[in-house]
């Protein structure tokens, strides 16, 4: 297994901090949304935004996520 770079570790931390998840189909989108709902990052009905390469972040957190990248 390859060691993570500082950039990869930072990105992973930010994804977790802001409730991001990866989804490549509707089933994964539903599962990811349910997971971040249970963790308190969103409440049912809040929107998520697809940023890139399957990464979804709660809409309310997009600006903060991008700012910290």
VOPAGU-2260 file (C-alpha; in pm, 1 decimal, decimal comma):
REM VOPAGU-2260
SITE   aa  ch    i         X         Y         Z
SITE  UNK   A    0       0,0       0,0       0,0
SITE  UNK   A    1     132,2     342,3     -93,1
SITE  UNK   A    2     186,7     606,1     171,8
SITE  UNK   A    3     -47,0     904,6     144,1
SITE  UNK   A    4      99,4    1238,0      51,2
SITE  UNK   A    5      31,3    1543,4     265,8
SITE  UNK   A    6    -209,5    1669,3      -1,2
SITE  UNK   A    7    -404,2    1340,3      -1,9
SITE  UNK   A    8    -421,1    1337,9     377,4
SITE  UNK   A    9    -544,1    1699,8     379,5
SITE  UNK   A   10    -809,6    1624,3     119,6
SITE  UNK   A   11    -929,8    1319,3     313,6
SITE  UNK   A   12    -951,1    1530,2     630,7
SITE  UNK   A   13   -1151,7    1801,9     454,2
SITE  UNK   A   14   -1389,3    1551,7     296,6
SITE  UNK   A   15   -1461,1    1407,1     640,7
SITE  UNK   A   16   -1485,0    1751,2     804,3
SITE  UNK   A   17   -1738,7    1884,9     555,4
SITE  UNK   A   18   -1942,2    1568,6     503,3
SITE  UNK   A   19   -1818,7    1483,7     157,7
SITE  UNK   A   20   -1858,0    1144,2      -3,3
SITE  UNK   A   21   -1801,2     975,7    -336,9
SITE  UNK   A   22   -2089,1     838,9    -541,0
SITE  UNK   A   23   -2091,6     707,5    -895,5
SITE  UNK   A   24   -2452,6     590,6    -917,9
SITE  UNK   A   25   -2789,4     657,8    -753,1
SITE  UNK   A   26   -2749,9     377,0    -498,4
SITE  UNK   A   27   -2415,6     515,4    -377,2
SITE  UNK   A   28   -2561,0     868,4    -372,3
SITE  UNK   A   29   -2846,8     753,4    -150,2
SITE  UNK   A   30   -2611,8     559,0      78,1
SITE  UNK   A   31   -2371,3     853,9     107,5
SITE  UNK   A   32   -2653,7    1097,2     177,8
SITE  UNK   A   33   -2796,2     866,9     445,0
SITE  UNK   A   34   -2451,4     840,3     605,3
SITE  UNK   A   35   -2399,9    1218,1     625,8
SITE  UNK   A   36   -2756,2    1261,2     751,5
SITE  UNK   A   37   -2685,9    1018,6    1036,0
SITE  UNK   A   38   -2356,0    1193,3    1114,2
SITE  UNK   A   39   -2529,8    1532,2    1135,7
SITE  UNK   A   40   -2365,6    1701,7     837,1
SITE  UNK   A   41   -2709,1    1751,8     677,2
SITE  UNK   A   42   -3072,3    1716,4     770,3
SITE  UNK   A   43   -3313,0    1531,0     544,3
SITE  UNK   A   44   -3392,2    1757,7     249,9
SITE  UNK   A   45   -3061,6    1948,2     245,6
SITE  UNK   A   46   -2897,8    1950,5     -95,8
SITE  UNK   A   47   -2557,7    1811,7    -190,6
SITE  UNK   A   48   -2344,4    1937,4    -476,1
SITE  UNK   A   49   -2139,1    1724,3    -714,6
SITE  UNK   A   50   -1795,8    1887,4    -732,6
SITE  UNK   A   51   -1578,5    1658,3    -942,3
SITE  UNK   A   52   -1484,2    1294,7   -1001,7
SITE  UNK   A   53   -1780,8    1164,2    -803,3
SITE  UNK   A   54   -1719,9    1386,7    -498,8
SITE  UNK   A   55   -2038,0    1522,1    -340,6
SITE  UNK   A   56   -2037,9    1780,9     -60,8
SITE  UNK   A   57   -2336,1    1933,7     120,8
SITE  UNK   A   58   -2426,4    2254,7     -64,8
SITE  UNK   A   59   -2397,5    2460,4     252,7
SITE  UNK   A   60   -2033,7    2346,3     293,6
SITE  UNK   A   61   -1907,3    2385,6     -64,4
SITE  UNK   A   62   -1751,8    2731,7     -25,2
SITE  UNK   A   63   -1574,1    2645,0     299,6
SITE  UNK   A   64   -1451,5    2315,0     153,6
SITE  UNK   A   65   -1307,3    2483,3    -155,6
SITE  UNK   A   66   -1154,2    2766,9      47,1
SITE  UNK   A   67    -959,7    2519,4     262,7
SITE  UNK   A   68    -831,4    2309,3     -28,1
